[in-house]
Amino acid sequence: MHREPSEGAKVQENLRNEDSPDRLLTASEVADLFRVSSKTVGRWGRSGALPLYRTIGGHHRYRLCDVRAFPDL
C-alpha cells in the first residue's frame, strides 16, 4: 500500500532541494516543520524568538537559516 508523505515531510524535502540560507519561508511551512500551528509560529516571530521579516504586502516570512538555528528543530 502506497502512503502519501505528510505535509511536514514534503516541506523538509523542498528545503533540501532549495538550500539557499536566505530563502524565505511562510508561517505555514515553518509550522509544518515544527508540527505546530501557523499562529504559534506568528507568536514566535512577534516575540522575537524567531526572527520575522515582513514582505511589502505585510506578510510574515522567516529565513531558512533562522529556522534551522531555532532550538526545537
C-alpha distances in whole Angstrom, upper triangle without the diagonal:
4,7,10,13,15,19,20,18,19,23,23,21,24,27,26,26,30,31,35,36,38,35,35,32,32,32,29,27,29,28,24,25,27,25,28,29,31,34,34,34,37,39,38,40,43,44,44,41,39,41,41,42,43,42,45,43,43,40,39,37,36,37,34,36,37,34,33,36,36,36,32,30
4,7,10,13,16,18,15,15,19,20,18,20,23,23,23,26,28,31,33,35,31,32,29,29,29,26,24,26,25,22,22,25,23,26,27,29,32,32,31,34,36,36,37,40,41,41,39,36,38,38,38,39,39,42,40,40,36,35,34,33,33,30,33,34,31,30,34,33,33,30,28
4,6,9,12,14,12,13,16,17,16,18,21,21,21,24,26,29,30,32,29,29,26,26,26,22,21,23,22,18,19,21,19,22,23,25,28,28,28,31,33,32,33,36,37,37,35,33,35,34,35,36,36,39,37,37,33,32,30,30,30,28,30,31,28,27,31,30,30,27,24
4,6,9,11,10,10,13,14,13,15,18,18,19,21,23,26,28,29,26,25,22,22,22,19,18,20,19,15,17,19,17,20,21,22,26,26,25,28,30,30,31,34,35,35,33,30,32,31,32,33,32,35,34,33,30,29,27,27,27,25,28,28,25,25,28,28,28,25,23
4,7,8,6,6,10,11,10,12,15,15,16,18,20,23,24,26,23,23,20,20,20,17,15,17,16,12,13,16,14,17,19,20,23,23,22,25,27,27,28,31,32,32,29,27,29,28,29,30,30,33,32,31,27,26,24,24,24,21,24,25,21,21,25,24,25,22,19
4,5,5,6,9,10,11,13,14,16,17,19,20,23,23,25,22,21,18,17,17,14,12,14,13,9,10,13,11,14,15,16,20,20,19,22,24,23,24,28,29,29,26,24,26,26,27,28,28,31,30,29,25,24,22,21,22,20,23,23,19,19,23,22,22,19,17
4,5,5,6,9,10,11,12,14,15,17,18,21,21,22,19,18,14,14,13,10,9,11,10,6,8,11,10,12,13,13,17,17,16,19,21,21,21,24,26,26,24,21,23,22,23,24,24,27,26,25,21,20,18,18,19,17,20,20,17,18,21,20,21,18,16
4,5,5,6,9,10,11,12,14,15,16,19,19,20,17,16,13,13,13,10,8,9,8,5,5,8,7,10,12,13,16,16,14,18,20,19,20,23,24,24,21,19,21,21,22,23,24,27,26,25,21,19,17,16,17,15,17,18,14,14,18,16,17,14,12
4,5,5,6,9,10,11,12,14,15,18,19,21,18,18,15,16,16,13,11,12,12,8,8,11,11,14,16,16,20,19,18,21,23,22,23,26,27,26,24,21,23,23,24,26,26,29,29,28,24,22,20,18,19,16,18,19,16,15,19,18,19,16,13
4,5,5,6,9,10,11,12,14,17,18,19,16,16,14,14,15,12,10,12,12,9,9,13,13,15,16,16,20,20,18,21,24,23,23,26,28,27,25,22,23,23,23,24,24,27,26,26,22,21,19,18,18,15,18,19,16,16,20,20,21,19,16
4,5,5,6,9,10,10,12,14,15,16,13,13,10,11,12,10,6,9,10,7,7,11,11,14,15,14,18,18,15,18,21,19,19,23,24,23,21,18,19,19,20,21,21,24,23,23,19,17,15,14,14,12,15,16,13,13,17,16,18,16,13
4,5,5,6,9,10,10,13,14,16,13,14,12,13,14,13,9,10,11,9,7,11,12,15,16,16,20,19,17,20,22,20,20,24,25,24,21,18,20,20,21,23,23,26,26,25,22,20,17,15,14,11,13,15,12,11,15,15,17,15,11
4,5,5,6,9,10,14,15,17,14,15,14,15,17,15,12,13,15,12,11,14,15,18,20,19,23,22,20,23,25,24,24,27,28,27,25,22,23,23,23,25,24,28,28,27,24,22,19,17,17,13,16,18,15,14,18,18,20,18,15
4,5,5,6,9,11,13,14,11,12,11,13,15,14,10,12,14,12,11,15,16,18,19,18,22,22,19,21,24,23,22,26,27,26,24,21,21,21,20,22,21,24,24,24,21,19,16,15,14,11,14,16,14,14,18,18,21,19,16
4,5,5,6,9,10,12,9,11,9,12,14,14,10,11,14,12,10,14,16,18,19,18,21,21,18,20,23,20,20,24,25,23,21,18,18,18,18,20,20,24,24,24,20,18,15,13,11,8,11,13,11,10,14,15,18,17,13
4,6,6,9,11,13,12,14,13,16,18,17,13,14,17,15,13,16,18,20,22,21,25,24,21,23,26,23,23,27,28,26,24,21,21,22,22,24,24,27,27,27,24,22,18,16,14,11,12,15,13,12,15,17,19,18,14
4,6,9,12,14,12,14,14,17,19,18,14,16,19,17,15,19,20,23,24,23,26,26,23,25,28,26,25,29,30,28,26,23,23,23,22,24,23,26,27,27,24,22,19,17,15,12,14,17,16,15,18,20,22,22,18
4,6,9,10,8,11,11,14,17,17,13,15,18,17,15,18,21,22,23,21,25,25,21,23,26,24,23,26,28,25,24,21,20,20,19,21,20,23,24,24,21,20,16,15,12,10,12,15,14,13,17,19,21,21,18
4,6,9,8,11,12,15,18,18,14,15,18,17,15,18,21,22,24,22,25,24,21,23,25,23,22,25,26,24,22,19,18,19,19,21,21,24,25,25,22,20,16,14,11,8,9,13,12,11,14,16,19,19,16
4,5,5,9,11,15,18,19,15,15,19,19,17,20,22,24,24,22,25,25,21,22,25,22,21,24,25,23,22,18,17,17,16,19,18,21,23,23,20,18,15,13,9,8,8,12,12,12,14,17,20,20,17
4,5,8,11,14,16,18,15,14,18,18,16,18,21,22,23,21,23,22,19,20,22,19,18,21,22,19,18,15,14,15,14,17,17,21,22,22,19,17,13,11,7,5,5,8,10,9,11,13,17,18,15
4,6,9,13,15,17,15,14,18,19,17,19,22,23,23,20,23,22,18,19,21,19,17,20,21,18,18,14,12,13,11,14,14,17,19,19,17,15,11,9,6,6,7,9,11,11,13,15,18,20,17
4,7,10,13,15,12,12,16,16,15,17,20,21,21,18,21,21,17,18,21,19,16,20,21,19,19,15,13,13,12,13,13,16,18,17,15,13,9,8,6,6,8,10,10,12,14,15,19,19,17
4,7,10,12,10,10,14,15,14,16,18,18,18,15,17,18,14,14,17,16,13,16,19,17,17,13,11,10,9,10,10,13,14,14,11,9,6,5,5,6,9,10,10,12,14,15,18,19,17
4,7,8,6,7,10,11,11,13,15,15,14,12,14,15,11,12,15,14,12,16,18,16,16,12,12,10,10,11,11,15,15,14,11,9,5,5,6,7,10,10,9,11,14,14,17,17,15
4,5,5,6,9,10,11,13,14,13,12,9,12,13,10,10,14,13,11,14,17,16,16,13,12,10,10,10,11,14,13,12,8,7,5,6,9,10,13,13,11,14,16,15,18,17,16
4,5,5,6,9,10,11,11,10,9,5,8,9,6,7,10,10,9,12,14,14,14,11,12,10,11,11,13,16,15,13,9,7,7,7,11,11,14,13,11,14,16,14,17,15,15
4,5,5,6,9,10,10,9,8,5,9,10,8,10,13,13,13,15,18,18,17,14,15,14,14,15,15,19,17,16,12,10,10,10,13,13,16,15,13,15,18,16,18,16,15
4,5,5,7,9,10,10,10,8,12,12,10,12,15,14,14,17,19,18,17,14,15,14,15,15,16,19,18,17,13,12,10,9,11,10,14,13,10,13,15,14,17,15,13
4,5,5,6,8,8,9,8,11,10,7,10,12,11,11,14,16,15,13,10,12,12,13,15,16,20,19,17,14,11,9,8,10,9,12,11,7,10,12,11,13,11,10
4,5,5,6,5,5,5,8,8,6,9,11,11,12,15,16,16,14,12,14,14,16,17,18,22,21,19,15,13,12,11,13,13,15,14,10,13,15,12,14,12,11
4,6,5,7,8,8,12,11,10,13,15,14,15,19,20,20,18,15,17,17,19,20,21,24,23,21,18,15,14,13,15,13,16,15,12,13,16,14,16,13,11
4,6,8,10,11,14,12,11,14,16,14,15,19,19,19,16,14,16,16,18,20,21,25,24,23,19,16,14,12,13,11,13,13,9,10,13,11,13,10,8
4,5,9,10,12,10,9,13,14,12,14,17,17,17,14,12,15,16,19,21,22,26,25,23,20,17,15,13,15,13,15,13,10,11,13,10,11,7,7
4,7,9,12,10,10,14,15,14,16,19,19,19,17,15,18,19,21,22,24,27,26,24,21,18,17,16,18,16,18,17,13,14,16,14,14,10,10
4,7,8,6,7,11,11,11,14,16,16,17,15,14,17,17,19,21,22,26,24,22,19,16,16,15,18,17,19,17,14,16,17,14,14,11,12
4,5,5,7,9,10,11,13,15,16,17,16,15,17,16,18,19,21,24,22,19,16,14,15,15,18,18,20,18,15,18,19,16,17,14,15
4,5,5,6,9,10,11,12,14,15,15,13,15,13,15,15,17,20,18,16,13,11,11,12,15,16,18,16,14,17,18,15,17,15,16
4,5,5,6,9,10,10,12,14,14,13,15,13,15,15,18,20,18,16,13,11,13,14,17,18,20,18,16,19,20,17,18,16,18
4,5,5,6,9,10,11,12,11,11,14,13,16,17,19,22,21,18,15,13,14,13,16,17,19,16,14,17,17,14,15,13,15
4,5,5,6,9,10,11,10,8,10,10,12,14,16,20,19,16,13,10,10,9,13,14,15,13,10,14,14,11,13,12,13
4,5,5,6,9,10,10,9,10,8,11,11,14,17,16,13,10,8,9,10,13,15,17,14,13,16,17,14,16,15,16
4,5,5,6,8,9,9,11,10,13,14,17,20,19,16,14,11,13,12,16,17,19,15,14,18,17,14,16,15,17
4,6,5,6,5,5,8,9,12,14,17,20,20,17,15,11,12,11,13,15,15,12,11,14,14,10,12,12,14
4,5,5,6,5,6,5,8,10,14,17,17,13,12,8,9,8,11,13,14,11,11,14,14,11,14,14,15
4,5,8,8,8,7,10,11,15,17,17,13,12,10,11,11,15,17,18,14,14,18,17,15,17,17,19
4,6,8,9,9,13,14,18,21,21,17,16,13,14,13,16,18,18,14,15,18,16,14,15,16,18
4,5,6,7,11,13,17,20,20,17,16,13,13,12,13,16,15,11,13,15,14,11,13,15,17
4,6,9,13,15,19,22,23,19,18,14,14,11,13,14,14,10,10,13,11,8,10,11,13
4,6,10,13,16,19,20,17,15,11,10,8,9,11,11,7,7,10,9,7,10,11,12
4,7,10,13,17,18,15,14,10,9,7,8,10,10,7,9,12,11,10,13,14,15
4,7,10,13,14,11,10,6,6,5,8,11,12,9,10,14,14,12,16,17,17
4,7,10,11,9,8,6,5,6,8,12,13,11,12,16,16,15,19,20,19
4,7,8,5,5,5,6,9,11,14,16,14,15,19,19,19,22,23,22
4,5,5,5,7,7,10,12,15,18,17,17,21,22,21,25,25,24
4,5,7,10,11,14,16,19,21,20,21,24,25,25,28,29,28
4,6,9,11,15,17,20,22,21,22,25,26,25,29,29,28
4,7,9,13,16,19,21,19,20,23,24,23,26,26,26
4,7,10,13,16,19,17,17,20,22,20,24,23,23
4,7,10,13,16,14,13,17,18,17,20,20,20
4,7,10,12,11,11,14,15,15,18,18,17
4,6,9,7,7,10,12,11,15,15,14
4,6,5,6,9,10,11,15,15,14
4,5,5,6,9,10,13,14,12
4,5,5,6,9,12,14,11
4,5,5,6,10,12,11
4,5,5,9,9,8
4,6,8,9,6
4,6,9,7
4,6,6
4,6
4
